[in-house]
């Protein structure tokens, strides 16, 4: 199915080479089918014959790529975005440009955007429980891009958040979407703008920062939960710059939706939508923490890893306790035997046994306090007990 943005630049803007089966990009990509059309790109599923995987080719209108300086900017931004390697960020592979076409080659995500999925729902919205995992993944992706590469998305919104078949969130068009729209506007091309997620600073033309993405994160959560951006009717630009965003519970009530937003989510989103950047949470991780541990999961990978580690440590601890009990029973039986009792009558041997027992107990206690050392403690304990038992038996 093809989804089309009504504000798209595309009519006959592409060369005739964009047909099913055509080879583009130096014959590297074979076009399979059209996936959709946005305001500034037309997206096709393609087969990358060099890397032997599927890719999404986002074609640009020919009118946008006539200037060598524009092409240079697009290539530069593509190289920056291609550095991002995170499970919740759709990979950007390369910028493909030749005499026939110009396109971004990106990871193909087999799924729909949250904006499209939201439209198909009865109330045109999601519940907090439904989006908690996605928001955790989104915050993890933003934290990674912001603080590992100082890269700002600048156009974050539900339409740029895809959900694959495993319900894993993928953030698309990191920095690319905004650049293409800006270049199109500079060349006088008519572009349908999505204003509801832009910060007051972006509207004024200020240089993009992490806190613009924090504002967009708040606006995105607001939209997913209520079904509408914070400002979506009337003079949107003036409202974004001057008016406080209505509370999400108030928006739900005005739309006749019977639901309640937790206080932590209400307060955190309101903070993200603050007019002054200094009043917003200063990172995506701070947003996630503010949402509350009960409702907001950790960034992708962290929660699952922590849960798996905790289960593993519990299993290991149980195994250690059981095995230690078995060894203790065997050791007691050995010490109770007549030959060993005769050997233990010698004071030096008894002192040795006591010292070894003390060392074994110390190791086990340390292992229990720090589960990562439990396996090591088990091995040492086994070696110590077997050494004592064997020494006793051979001496006899």
PADREN-248546 format. One line per field, with one value per atom (N, C-alpha, C, O): z, x negated, y. Coordinates in steps of 0.02 Angstrom, whole numbers. Example, Ala and Ser with C-alpha at 12.3 -4.5 7.8 and 13.67 -1.06 7.14 Angstrom:
# PADREN-248546
w <- 390	390	390	423	354	357	394	402
u <- -660	-615	-660	-712	-642	-684	-645	-670
v <- -284	-225	-165	-166	-112	-53	2	57
END
This chain:
# PADREN-248546
w <- 0	0	0	33	-37	-43	-6	-18	37	72	41	30	27	-8	33	61	38	72	22	-31	39	-7	-24	-75	17	3	-34	-33	-66	-98	-158	-191	-169	-228	-291	-346	-284	-340	-381	-356	-445	-495	-548	-548	-593	-641	-627	-673	-562	-544	-553	-555	-557	-562	-634	-677	-647	-713	-726	-679	-788	-805	-783	-791	-754	-733	-671	-655	-636	-574	-590	-580	-616	-630	-602	-593	-590	-561	-607	-668	-577	-614	-639	-663	-635	-660	-614	-554	-644	-606	-601	-651	-540	-529	-485	-456	-480	-438	-464	-426	-529	-558	-562	-556	-571	-576	-510	-509	-455	-391	-362	-329	-373	-342	-396	-449	-382	-425	-391	-335	-423	-393	-391	-441	-333	-324	-327	-368	-284	-283	-245	-205	-260	-226	-157	-150	-106	-38	-16	23	-39	-17	-44	-81	-26	-51	5	35	18	69	39	-21	80	57	9	-38	20	-20	-49	-84	-35	-60	-83	-60	-130	-151	-134	-154	-98	-69	-106	-118	-125	-160	-122	-92	-125	-101	-156	-214	-139	-189	-162	-102	-208	-191	-204	-260	-151	-158	-178	-137	-242	-267	-241	-240	-221	-195	-124	-109	-80	-11	2	56	-50	-47	9	49	12	59	29	-22	61	38	67	123	30	53	32	-15	68	49	14	43	-48	-85	-82	-103	-56	-49	-102	-94	-157	-215	-202	-173	-225	-220	-287	-339	-287	-351	-389	-358	-453	-493	-486	-492	-474	-467	-407	-403	-359	-297	-303	-263	-351	-353	-417	-444	-442	-500	-481	-523	-419	-396	-363	-317	-384	-353	-279	-241	-258	-186	-146	-91	-172	-139	-133	-80	-186	-184	-132	-96	-128	-78	-7	36	6	73	89	145	40	50	64	107	27	38	107	141	127	193	249	297	245	297	298	351	240	236	272	308	262	295	371	408	395	467	493	544	459	482	477	515	430	420	479	486	521	580	633	674	633	685	676	623	728	727	793	842	793	854	834	780	875	856	846	814	872	864	815	813	775	723	657	650	607	541	510	507	487	460	396	355	388	325	293	323	231	198	157	167	110	66	29	28	-2	-47	-118	-138	-156	-225	-273	-271	-316	-363	-428	-429	-483	-549	-599	-579	-662	-714	-715	-742	-686	-691	-631	-639	-571	-510	-452	-457	-396	-333	-277	-276	-231	-179	-118	-124	-61	0	2	-5	13	23	99	132	124	196	211	166	275	297	282	293	256	243	306	333	330	389	366	340	375	353	405	450	400	448	430	375	477	467	517	569	501	548	603	594	660	714	693	717	649	625	586	594	543	504	549	540	596	641	684	700	704	747	711	742	647	609	606	604	606	600	665	666	719	784	795	766	838	847	872	847	922	949	920	943	869	835	884	878	932	982	1013	1000	1054	1091	1165	1187	1205	1277	1302	1266	1364	1394	1395	1380	1413	1415	1346	1341	1294	1227	1203	1167	1223	1196	1243	1223	1303	1351	1324	1329	1295	1267	1210	1206	1166	1109	1132	1105	1183	1207	1239	1232	1273	1300	1245	1251	1190	1134	1101	1081	1094	1063	1104	1077	1170	1213	1210	1211	1206	1200	1135	1135	1080	1016	1017	993	1045	1048	1093	1075	1150	1195	1160	1167	1122	1086	1034	1031	992	939	966	941	1018	1047	1079	1068	1118	1160	1134	1156	1087	1056	993	978	957	893	887	836	939	938	876	845	859	800	822	863	795	813	755	697	771	719	683	622	721	696	663	645	654	623	654	619	719	753	757	776	737	740	727	706	740	732	662	654	611	543	531	484	572	565	614	624	645	691	662	661	640	610	659	702	653	696	651	607	664	621	645	691	613	627	698	725	729	798	848	907	825	867	896	953	858	877	841	781	879	851	811	832	755	714	699	668	720	704	635	623	591	523	509	546	457	430	480	484	517	565	528	491	539	511	437	410	402	329	310	266	342	326	330	284	385	395	342	316	325	275	207	173	187	121	117	67	171	171	168	133	204	203	134	110	103	37	-14	-59	-8	-53	-45	-95	17	29	2	-26	9	-16	-91	-118	-125	-198	-223	-283	-177	-196	-211	-241	-191	-202	-146	-87	-163	-114	-74	-102	-8	35	90	122	101	155	221	231	265	328	384	386	429	489	548	575	568	617	689	734	700	768	813	874	784	824	828	858	798	798	861	884	889	948	930	871	979	965	935	893	955	929	856	817	837	767	723	667	747	708	695	643	744	736	695	681	675	633	671	641	735	775	756	728	772	758	798	857	766	799	857	856	909	968	994	971	1041	1073	1103	1101	1130	1163	1115	1135	1050	1000	993	985	995	992	1055	1052	1112	1175	1169	1190	1140	1128	1082	1096	1027	979	1011	995	1056	1093	1134	1133	1169	1208	1163	1180	1107	1060	1030	1018	1018	990	1040	1022	1102	1154	1161	1167	1160	1166	1110	1122	1049	991	996	983	1014	1018	1070	1061	1125	1181	1172	1191	1143	1136	1066	1057	1017	948	910	849	943	910	938	995	898	926	977	980	1016	1065	1033	1060	974	938	867	831	846	781	745	689	777	745	750	796	703	705	688	647	721	709	747	803	717	752	770	825	725	739	799	842	803	859	924	976	921	981	1007	1068	962	983	1017	1066	992	1020	1084	1122	1095	1149	1201	1260	1180	1226	1257	1223	1320	1349	1319	1303	1313	1285	1334	1394	1309	1355	1386	1356	1447	1480	1438	1407	1438	1398	1423	1382	1488	1514	1491	1476	1487	1462	1388	1367	1350	1278	1269	1227	1308	1303	1320	1287	1373	1393	1337	1324	1306	1253	1191	1153	1182	1126	1144	1102	1206	1228	1239	1232	1257	1268	1343	1380	1365	1436	1454	1448	1474	1495	1539	1540	1577	1622	1611	1605	1608	1598	1667	1707	1681	1745	1755	1707	1817	1832	1807	1783	1813	1791	1717	1696	1678	1606	1589	1546	1624	1612	1626	1586	1683	1703	1659	1642	1640	1598	1529	1503	1499	1432	1435	1390	1488	1495	1501	1474	1535	1541	1474	1457	1435	1368	1323	1281	1333	1291	1317	1293	1366	1392	1337	1294	1338	1287	1291	1239	1351	1361	1363	1402	1321	1320	1388	1404	1428	1493	1541	1591	1529	1573	1552	1587	1496	1473	1504	1527	1506	1524	1477	1417	1504	1465	1425	1389	1430	1390	1385	1423	1336	1328	1387	1406	1415	1474	1533	1572	1540	1594	1584	1632	1521	1506	1528	1560	1510	1527	1602	1627	1638	1711	1741	1789	1712	1738	1727	1767	1674	1661	1715	1724	1750	1806	1788	1735	1831	1818	1811	1774	1844	1841	1771	1747	1738	1673	1614	1558	1627	1571	1575	1624	1522	1521	1507	1486	1518	1502	1427	1391	1401	1329	1304	1342	1239	1210	1228	1225	1247	1264	1338	1365	1372	1442	1486	1528	1476	1518	1508	1556	1444	1430	1458	1486	1450	1475	1550	1578	1584	1657	1682	1729	1648	1669	1658	1701	1601	1588	1638	1662	1653	1700	1769	1804	1790	1856	1861	1911	1807	1807	1809	1844	1769	1768	1837	1861	1868	1934	1985	2030	1979	2026	2017	2066	1952	1940	1967	1998	1955	1977	2053	2082	2086	2159	2187	2235	2157	2179	2169	2212	2112	2098	2147	2172	2163	2210	2279	2311	2301	2366	2370	2418	2316	2316	2315	2352	2272	2267	2331	2353	2360	2423	2478	2519	2479	2529	2520	2568	2456	2441	2464	2495	2447	2466	2542	2570	2575	2648	2678	2725	2650	2675	2664	2709	2603	2589	2634	2660	2644	2685	2757	2790	2782	2850	2857	2907	2806	2808	2808	2843	2766	2764	2831	2857	2860	2924	2980	3029	2973	3025	3020	3066	2964	2956	3004	3024	3021	3071	3047	3087	2985	2964	2969	2991	2948	2949	3021	3036	3065	3135	3165	3205	3146	3171	3146	3183	3083	3056	3088	3102	3101	3129	3200	3227	3232	3300	3302	3355	3245	3242	3234	3187	3278	3280	3215	3192	3183	3122	3067	3031	3060	3008	3023	2978	3086	3105	3089	3064	3105	3091	3015	2993	2976	2903	2880	2839	2906	2887	2905	2866	2966	2986	2941	2923	2924	2880	2811	2783	2786	2720	2724	2678	2778	2785	2789	2760	2826	2832	2764	2747	2725	2658	2614	2576	2619	2578	2595	2551	2662	2682	2659	2638	2663	2641	2567	2546	2527	2455	2440	2398	2473	2460	2480	2443	2537	2559	2509	2493	2484	2434	2370	2339	2352	2292	2298	2250	2359	2368	2368	2345	2394	2394	2324	2308	2284	2215	2168	2157	2140	2101	2043	2022	2016	1960	1978	1934	2044	2065	2090	2117	2083	2111	2079	2113	2012	1979	2000	2012	2005	2028	2099	2115	2141	2210	2212	2253	2169	2167	2149	2181	2098	2075	2131	2143	2163	2218	2275	2303	2291	2346	2331	2374	2270	2251	2257	2284	2230	2232	2303	2318	2347	2416	2452	2485	2445	2479	2453	2492	2387	2359	2381	2395	2383	2405	2476	2491	2520	2590	2594	2628	2559	2564	2538	2569	2480	2450	2495	2503	2523	2566	2626	2645	2656	2714	2695	2731	2638	2620	2603	2622	2566	2549	2608	2612	2657	2716	2756	2787	2753	2789	2754	2777
u <- -42	0	-44	-95	-23	-62	-26	33	-61	-35	-64	-125	-23	-46	-32	23	-81	-73	-42	-70	16	49	7	19	-42	-84	-148	-195	-150	-211	-230	-187	-296	-322	-316	-327	-298	-302	-238	-182	-248	-197	-235	-233	-268	-313	-384	-424	-399	-463	-521	-579	-507	-561	-574	-530	-634	-650	-609	-585	-602	-564	-595	-564	-656	-689	-660	-678	-616	-588	-526	-469	-539	-486	-509	-569	-461	-477	-526	-517	-579	-629	-687	-737	-682	-736	-796	-790	-856	-918	-941	-946	-955	-976	-1039	-1058	-1069	-1129	-1186	-1217	-1201	-1254	-1237	-1281	-1173	-1147	-1153	-1143	-1169	-1175	-1107	-1101	-1056	-991	-939	-935	-900	-845	-780	-766	-740	-677	-625	-613	-595	-545	-474	-433	-460	-393	-394	-439	-344	-339	-308	-257	-340	-316	-273	-226	-288	-250	-280	-329	-249	-270	-261	-208	-314	-312	-311	-300	-322	-321	-379	-371	-436	-495	-529	-578	-504	-535	-482	-425	-503	-462	-501	-559	-471	-507	-492	-434	-546	-540	-578	-630	-551	-587	-633	-612	-697	-745	-789	-794	-819	-866	-936	-953	-977	-1047	-1086	-1098	-1105	-1138	-1209	-1237	-1239	-1307	-1309	-1349	-1265	-1264	-1215	-1213	-1176	-1128	-1077	-1066	-1047	-992	-944	-959	-885	-836	-851	-878	-835	-846	-787	-750	-778	-727	-763	-806	-744	-772	-723	-666	-747	-705	-727	-775	-689	-706	-688	-636	-732	-720	-695	-712	-656	-635	-695	-741	-694	-751	-764	-821	-712	-721	-763	-791	-768	-804	-879	-918	-899	-969	-1004	-1046	-988	-1022	-1085	-1130	-1088	-1144	-1198	-1181	-1261	-1315	-1323	-1341	-1312	-1318	-1265	-1279	-1205	-1151	-1168	-1158	-1195	-1215	-1269	-1269	-1316	-1369	-1342	-1364	-1293	-1262	-1226	-1231	-1191	-1155	-1203	-1191	-1258	-1308	-1340	-1352	-1354	-1385	-1339	-1361	-1275	-1227	-1217	-1207	-1218	-1211	-1269	-1258	-1330	-1388	-1382	-1401	-1357	-1348	-1295	-1306	-1239	-1185	-1206	-1181	-1250	-1270	-1312	-1322	-1337	-1375	-1331	-1356	-1267	-1222	-1210	-1188	-1224	-1213	-1179	-1212	-1113	-1074	-1013	-985	-992	-936	-870	-825	-864	-801	-809	-767	-861	-871	-880	-924	-839	-845	-911	-925	-951	-1017	-1012	-967	-1058	-1067	-1130	-1183	-1124	-1180	-1223	-1283	-1191	-1229	-1181	-1121	-1212	-1176	-1194	-1252	-1143	-1154	-1135	-1078	-1181	-1167	-1203	-1264	-1166	-1197	-1156	-1114	-1169	-1135	-1060	-1021	-1040	-970	-928	-868	-957	-918	-961	-1023	-929	-962	-918	-858	-948	-908	-951	-1012	-918	-950	-937	-880	-989	-981	-982	-1031	-926	-919	-895	-875	-896	-871	-796	-758	-777	-706	-673	-695	-622	-584	-516	-476	-504	-442	-388	-377	-355	-304	-273	-283	-235	-199	-224	-252	-213	-229	-176	-120	-196	-147	-91	-35	-107	-54	-2	58	-23	24	62	122	28	62	113	166	97	143	209	262	205	265	313	374	286	329	361	400	346	375	442	455	483	551	551	589	509	506	448	434	416	360	303	272	292	241	219	249	165	140	148	155	145	145	73	26	65	-2	-35	-94	3	-25	-50	-101	-15	-34	-98	-138	-109	-167	-227	-281	-220	-276	-340	-393	-335	-394	-423	-484	-380	-404	-440	-492	-412	-444	-511	-558	-516	-580	-632	-689	-612	-657	-674	-732	-625	-637	-686	-732	-677	-722	-793	-842	-798	-864	-898	-958	-860	-888	-911	-965	-869	-887	-948	-993	-950	-1007	-1071	-1123	-1068	-1126	-1149	-1208	-1103	-1121	-1145	-1193	-1111	-1128	-1197	-1237	-1211	-1271	-1330	-1387	-1318	-1374	-1399	-1458	-1352	-1371	-1350	-1362	-1318	-1295	-1252	-1256	-1210	-1168	-1095	-1069	-1064	-995	-949	-966	-892	-845	-815	-816	-787	-759	-691	-660	-666	-600	-563	-528	-571	-542	-466	-440	-431	-357	-335	-375	-271	-248	-259	-269	-258	-267	-338	-349	-386	-455	-473	-531	-422	-432	-397	-336	-437	-409	-410	-454	-361	-356	-361	-320	-413	-421	-377	-338	-386	-343	-352	-307	-410	-424	-406	-423	-370	-351	-411	-409	-464	-523	-520	-509	-530	-526	-589	-644	-581	-637	-627	-578	-675	-673	-704	-760	-669	-694	-712	-692	-751	-767	-802	-785	-849	-886	-923	-970	-902	-932	-919	-926	-899	-891	-826	-826	-771	-705	-707	-685	-733	-735	-777	-758	-835	-879	-845	-849	-812	-780	-725	-718	-686	-633	-662	-635	-716	-747	-774	-764	-808	-835	-780	-786	-725	-669	-639	-623	-632	-604	-650	-627	-715	-763	-762	-778	-742	-739	-669	-655	-626	-560	-510	-458	-526	-480	-428	-445	-367	-313	-316	-312	-323	-328	-276	-268	-241	-192	-229	-261	-225	-261	-217	-157	-248	-214	-238	-292	-198	-219	-210	-244	-164	-144	-198	-188	-256	-308	-371	-421	-369	-427	-427	-375	-486	-493	-488	-497	-474	-473	-539	-540	-595	-660	-669	-697	-644	-648	-606	-627	-548	-504	-538	-529	-578	-613	-677	-710	-694	-752	-818	-871	-815	-876	-911	-880	-974	-1012	-984	-968	-979	-949	-991	-1053	-957	-992	-955	-900	-987	-957	-889	-843	-882	-820	-762	-704	-777	-724	-695	-635	-739	-715	-676	-629	-695	-658	-588	-539	-582	-515	-475	-417	-506	-471	-453	-401	-495	-479	-415	-372	-411	-350	-289	-236	-297	-241	-220	-160	-268	-253	-215	-165	-238	-201	-130	-82	-124	-59	-13	45	-39	1	21	79	-26	-11	42	83	41	87	155	206	157	221	250	310	209	233	220	233	195	181	116	99	80	22	47	107	2	23	61	110	38	71	84	38	147	164	219	237	247	300	284	249	309	300	230	196	208	141	89	69	67	23	-44	-69	-73	-137	-133	-177	-81	-73	-62	-87	-23	-10	-74	-85	-114	-176	-222	-256	-223	-268	-243	-283	-177	-149	-109	-113	-70	-23	-51	-87	-35	-54	-11	47	-39	-2	51	38	111	163	141	103	163	148	176	229	143	167	234	276	245	311	366	421	350	399	414	471	362	373	417	461	403	445	517	563	527	595	630	689	594	624	642	687	606	620	670	687	695	744	715	751	652	618	613	587	638	639	575	572	525	462	426	442	376	339	265	241	228	156	122	138	75	38	4	-18	-1	-30	-102	-122	-140	-210	-215	-258	-172	-173	-148	-176	-96	-69	-122	-132	-155	-205	-266	-294	-288	-348	-337	-379	-280	-264	-258	-282	-226	-220	-289	-301	-335	-404	-439	-476	-429	-459	-434	-471	-373	-342	-351	-319	-395	-408	-435	-473	-415	-437	-512	-545	-538	-609	-647	-630	-699	-737	-765	-769	-786	-815	-766	-788	-701	-651	-632	-594	-657	-642	-692	-745	-673	-723	-783	-775	-842	-902	-927	-977	-894	-913	-853	-805	-858	-805	-805	-752	-863	-867	-831	-798	-837	-802	-726	-689	-705	-633	-610	-558	-648	-629	-624	-578	-672	-671	-611	-581	-594	-539	-472	-426	-467	-405	-389	-332	-441	-430	-446	-426	-481	-502	-443	-447	-387	-330	-301	-280	-299	-266	-314	-296	-375	-422	-478	-515	-486	-541	-606	-608	-661	-727	-737	-699	-789	-801	-810	-827	-799	-801	-865	-920	-856	-913	-928	-947	-920	-940	-893	-915	-826	-778	-782	-782	-786	-790	-853	-854	-908	-973	-971	-996	-943	-940	-898	-917	-840	-797	-830	-825	-863	-898	-954	-963	-992	-1047	-1021	-1051	-965	-937	-915	-926	-882	-860	-919	-919	-971	-1031	-1064	-1083	-1070	-1101	-1061	-1089	-994	-952	-963	-968	-967	-978	-1046	-1052	-1097	-1164	-1167	-1197	-1134	-1134	-1101	-1126	-1044	-1011	-1056	-1060	-1089	-1134	-1191	-1210	-1219	-1275	-1252	-1287	-1193	-1168	-1157	-1176	-1127	-1114	-1179	-1186	-1226	-1289	-1330	-1362	-1328	-1365	-1337	-1374	-1270	-1240	-1260	-1274	-1263	-1285	-1358	-1374	-1401	-1471	-1479	-1519	-1439	-1444	-1424	-1456	-1372	-1350	-1405	-1421	-1434	-1488	-1547	-1577	-1564	-1622	-1612	-1658	-1551	-1536	-1541	-1566	-1517	-1521	-1594	-1612	-1635	-1706	-1739	-1776	-1725	-1757	-1733	-1768	-1672	-1645	-1672	-1664	-1704	-1730	-1789	-1823	-1800	-1852	-1922	-1960	-1942	-2010	-2024	-2077	-1974	-1984	-1986	-2023	-1947	-1948	-2016	-2041	-2047	-2114	-2165	-2209	-2157	-2203	-2192	-2240	-2129	-2113	-2136	-2137	-2155	-2180	-2246	-2266	-2280	-2342	-2325	-2289	-2349	-2331	-2346	-2303	-2405	-2419	-2369	-2349	-2347	-2298	-2231	-2198	-2211	-2148	-2150	-2102	-2208	-2213	-2208	-2177	-2240	-2235	-2163	-2141	-2128	-2058	-2016	-1975	-2028	-1990	-2004	-1959	-2068	-2085	-2052	-2026	-2054	-2023	-1947	-1918	-1916	-1844	-1828	-1779	-1869	-1859	-1865	-1825	-1915	-1923	-1863	-1840	-1838	-1781	-1720	-1684	-1707	-1650	-1658	-1609	-1719	-1731	-1716	-1685	-1739	-1726	-1652	-1628	-1616	-1544	-1507	-1464	-1524	-1491	-1504	-1459	-1566	-1582	-1541	-1518	-1534	-1496	-1423	-1392	-1395	-1325	-1314	-1262	-1362	-1355	-1364	-1333	-1405	-1417	-1405	-1450	-1344	-1325	-1372	-1376	-1406	-1450	-1508	-1541	-1522	-1577	-1553	-1592	-1489	-1461	-1492	-1510	-1499	-1527	-1599	-1620	-1637	-1706	-1708	-1750	-1664	-1661	-1646	-1674	-1601	-1584	-1644	-1657	-1680	-1738	-1790	-1818	-1803	-1853	-1831	-1871	-1767	-1741	-1749	-1770	-1731	-1738	-1811	-1825	-1856	-1927	-1952	-1989	-1933	-1956	-1931	-1970	-1866	-1838	-1867	-1882	-1874	-1903	-1976	-1998	-2013	-2083	-2088	-2129	-2045	-2046	-2028	-2063	-1974	-1952	-2005	-2020	-2034	-2085	-2147	-2176	-2167	-2226	-2216	-2260	-2155	-2140	-2144	-2174	-2113	-2109	-2177	-2193	-2217	-2284	-2330	-2371	-2323	-2364	-2349	-2393	-2284	-2265	-2294	-2284
v <- -60	0	62	64	112	174	230	242	263	320	383	386	432	492	553	562	596	660	709	720	740	785	846	878	862	920	903	942	844	821	864	893	868	903	860	885	797	752	752	747	757	742	703	641	738	706	730	740	740	769	722	744	656	607	588	593	565	539	476	444	458	398	334	281	336	275	244	188	279	252	210	231	150	102	34	22	-9	-74	-112	-116	-138	-175	-134	-162	-68	-25	-30	-41	-23	-21	51	86	73	142	142	91	201	207	165	128	172	133	59	17	44	-25	-63	-124	-29	-63	-81	-133	-40	-50	-69	-37	-120	-141	-121	-144	-80	-56	-111	-145	-121	-173	-146	-167	-97	-68	-1	12	40	104	94	60	124	117	176	167	235	293	357	356	412	477	528	533	565	617	686	693	735	804	817	856	785	799	737	744	679	618	568	568	527	470	407	400	362	305	241	223	206	142	88	101	28	-30	-54	-61	-65	-85	-142	-153	-178	-231	-206	-187	-205	-186	-248	-292	-252	-312	-318	-373	-263	-266	-293	-338	-267	-289	-346	-375	-362	-418	-409	-455	-351	-340	-289	-257	-284	-235	-167	-161	-115	-47	-4	-20	51	100	158	190	171	227	286	280	342	401	452	489	451	493	566	581	610	682	708	680	762	792	819	846	812	833	908	930	946	1019	1037	1092	990	1005	991	1017	951	929	951	914	1010	1037	1075	1084	1098	1139	1095	1057	1099	1059	1072	1027	1134	1150	1113	1088	1109	1072	998	968	970	899	888	838	935	929	930	891	974	976	911	886	884	821	763	721	761	709	715	665	776	788	766	734	784	765	689	660	659	586	551	503	576	546	553	507	609	618	568	536	564	519	446	404	430	360	335	275	380	359	326	288	341	317	242	219	204	132	113	97	115	102	61	73	13	-30	6	-21	67	105	163	207	162	212	177	134	194	164	188	248	141	157	198	187	244	281	254	255	229	197	245	251	280	324	371	362	422	466	446	448	426	401	456	481	475	529	515	505	515	509	550	590	539	578	564	604	508	485	504	518	504	513	535	535	553	569	542	554	504	473	457	450	452	426	351	329	312	240	227	241	201	191	120	83	103	39	33	79	-24	-37	-64	-115	-30	-51	-76	-38	-140	-170	-157	-198	-101	-83	-16	11	11	74	126	109	188	241	244	222	273	281	328	322	376	421	382	395	336	296	247	238	216	169	204	177	265	303	318	316	332	349	291	300	230	171	150	102	183	165	201	253	172	198	270	311	285	353	394	449	365	399	416	469	372	384	319	266	322	264	278	335	224	232	235	219	257	260	191	185	140	72	50	16	70	50	84	53	146	182	181	205	155	158	127	157	68	35	77	85	102	142	205	224	238	299	284	322	227	207	197	219	164	154	221	231	264	330	371	401	372	409	380	418	315	284	304	317	307	327	400	416	443	514	525	564	492	499	479	512	425	401	452	470	475	522	589	618	613	678	679	724	627	630	590	601	545	509	545	544	578	609	682	713	709	779	792	845	743	748	758	720	810	828	807	818	779	757	816	820	864	927	920	971	859	851	791	755	782	725	732	784	680	679	607	566	590	520	492	432	535	510	484	446	505	482	426	410	397	341	280	276	232	171	114	110	70	11	-50	-60	-92	-150	-208	-200	-265	-323	-349	-381	-335	-357	-303	-308	-251	-195	-159	-134	-157	-118	-51	-48	2	69	85	66	119	142	216	236	257	328	338	315	371	380	453	498	462	529	575	634	548	589	644	631	706	767	775	830	722	725	761	804	741	770	846	880	871	944	978	1030	949	979	982	1033	928	927	980	1015	985	1036	1106	1150	1117	1184	1201	1257	1154	1166	1177	1219	1139	1149	1218	1251	1240	1307	1362	1411	1352	1402	1408	1461	1355	1356	1374	1369	1395	1419	1364	1377	1302	1247	1245	1255	1233	1231	1166	1111	1174	1116	1120	1172	1065	1061	1051	1000	1100	1098	1071	1084	1033	1008	1050	1038	1099	1148	1125	1149	1079	1062	1034	1030	1016	984	1027	1007	1086	1131	1173	1196	1183	1225	1299	1316	1342	1414	1439	1484	1409	1429	1409	1447	1351	1330	1375	1392	1394	1439	1505	1536	1528	1591	1585	1635	1524	1515	1507	1513	1493	1485	1420	1375	1415	1355	1296	1304	1239	1181	1157	1160	1133	1107	1045	1029	1012	953	971	929	1030	1050	1061	1061	1069	1069	999	990	949	879	861	822	890	877	906	874	965	994	948	933	927	884	817	788	792	730	739	696	796	810	816	790	851	859	792	781	749	683	640	609	640	602	630	591	695	728	704	687	703	682	609	592	565	494	478	433	516	502	535	506	594	630	626	637	611	609	673	675	724	788	817	804	858	894	946	959	975	1025	1083	1108	1106	1160	1135	1117	1134	1106	1144	1127	1196	1235	1309	1331	1348	1421	1443	1412	1496	1524	1483	1501	1429	1382	1415	1405	1453	1484	1530	1529	1571	1618	1580	1599	1526	1486	1453	1452	1426	1394	1444	1427	1504	1554	1587	1614	1587	1628	1589	1604	1539	1508	1444	1406	1431	1366	1310	1321	1252	1196	1173	1170	1158	1132	1067	1028	1054	990	933	940	877	820	795	776	796	775	823	801	887	936	924	929	908	894	832	832	780	720	736	712	775	793	833	822	879	919	877	895	822	778	724	681	725	676	607	557	602	538	526	567	469	452	414	353	451	421	471	530	446	490	479	423	534	532	535	578	490	492	560	591	581	646	652	705	598	600	615	654	585	596	667	701	688	756	808	854	802	852	851	903	791	785	814	850	799	826	902	937	927	1000	1032	1086	999	1025	1025	1072	973	969	1026	1051	1046	1097	1168	1215	1176	1243	1288	1266	1352	1399	1411	1416	1416	1429	1363	1319	1356	1294	1274	1215	1323	1307	1276	1246	1281	1252	1181	1148	1159	1091	1041	1061	977	926	932	943	924	938	878	884	822	763	716	720	672	621	573	548	560	517	549	514	614	649	645	638	649	641	572	565	522	454	443	411	471	464	501	478	559	598	563	571	525	490	439	420	417	371	300	276	266	197	150	101	165	120	118	65	176	180	183	164	207	216	166	164	124	77	111	169	75	102	100	68	136	134	63	18	54	-13	-50	-22	-112	-153	-154	-205	-95	-91	-131	-169	-121	-156	-231	-269	-253	-324	-354	-409	-316	-341	-347	-397	-297	-298	-357	-391	-367	-422	-490	-534	-499	-562	-573	-629	-520	-526	-545	-586	-514	-528	-601	-634	-625	-695	-743	-793	-726	-768	-771	-824	-713	-710	-749	-781	-747	-784	-859	-897	-881	-952	-974	-1027	-933	-950	-953	-999	-905	-903	-966	-996	-986	-1047	-1108	-1152	-1110	-1167	-1169	-1222	-1111	-1108	-1131	-1170	-1107	-1128	-1203	-1236	-1230	-1302	-1342	-1391	-1321	-1358	-1351	-1398	-1292	-1281	-1325	-1353	-1332	-1376	-1448	-1484	-1468	-1537	-1548	-1598	-1500	-1506	-1506	-1544	-1463	-1461	-1529	-1552	-1559	-1625	-1678	-1716	-1678	-1726	-1714	-1761	-1651	-1633	-1656	-1681	-1646	-1668	-1743	-1769	-1779	-1852	-1875	-1922	-1840	-1859	-1847	-1889	-1787	-1771	-1817	-1828	-1845	-1889	-1960	-2000	-1975	-2043	-2055	-2008	-2119	-2136	-2116	-2088	-2130	-2111	-2037	-2016	-1997	-1924	-1899	-1852	-1930	-1909	-1920	-1880	-1976	-1990	-1938	-1918	-1918	-1868	-1801	-1765	-1783	-1717	-1709	-1654	-1766	-1760	-1722	-1696	-1718	-1679	-1606	-1588	-1563	-1492	-1455	-1417	-1463	-1426	-1439	-1393	-1502	-1518	-1485	-1459	-1485	-1453	-1379	-1350	-1349	-1277	-1264	-1216	-1309	-1302	-1307	-1267	-1356	-1365	-1304	-1281	-1278	-1219	-1159	-1122	-1151	-1094	-1102	-1054	-1163	-1174	-1163	-1134	-1187	-1175	-1101	-1077	-1063	-991	-957	-914	-978	-949	-964	-922	-1025	-1044	-1002	-978	-993	-952	-880	-849	-854	-785	-777	-728	-825	-821	-823	-785	-868	-873	-810	-786	-782	-720	-664	-625	-659	-608	-620	-572	-683	-698	-679	-656	-689	-672	-597	-573	-560	-487	-458	-407	-490	-468	-526	-567	-532	-591	-606	-663	-556	-569	-614	-642	-623	-666	-733	-773	-747	-809	-871	-919	-870	-928	-940	-997	-886	-893	-921	-964	-897	-921	-995	-1032	-1018	-1089	-1132	-1183	-1110	-1148	-1153	-1206	-1096	-1096	-1141	-1178	-1137	-1178	-1253	-1291	-1272	-1343	-1365	-1418	-1323	-1341	-1348	-1395	-1302	-1305	-1367	-1402	-1382	-1440	-1506	-1551	-1510	-1571	-1580	-1636	-1524	-1528	-1554	-1597	-1527	-1550	-1624	-1662	-1644	-1713	-1761	-1812	-1744	-1788	-1792	-1845	-1736	-1736	-1781	-1819	-1775	-1818	-1891	-1931	-1909	-1979	-2008	-2064	-1970	-1995	-2000	-2046	-1954	-1958	-2021	-2051	-2040	-2101	-2164	-2220
END
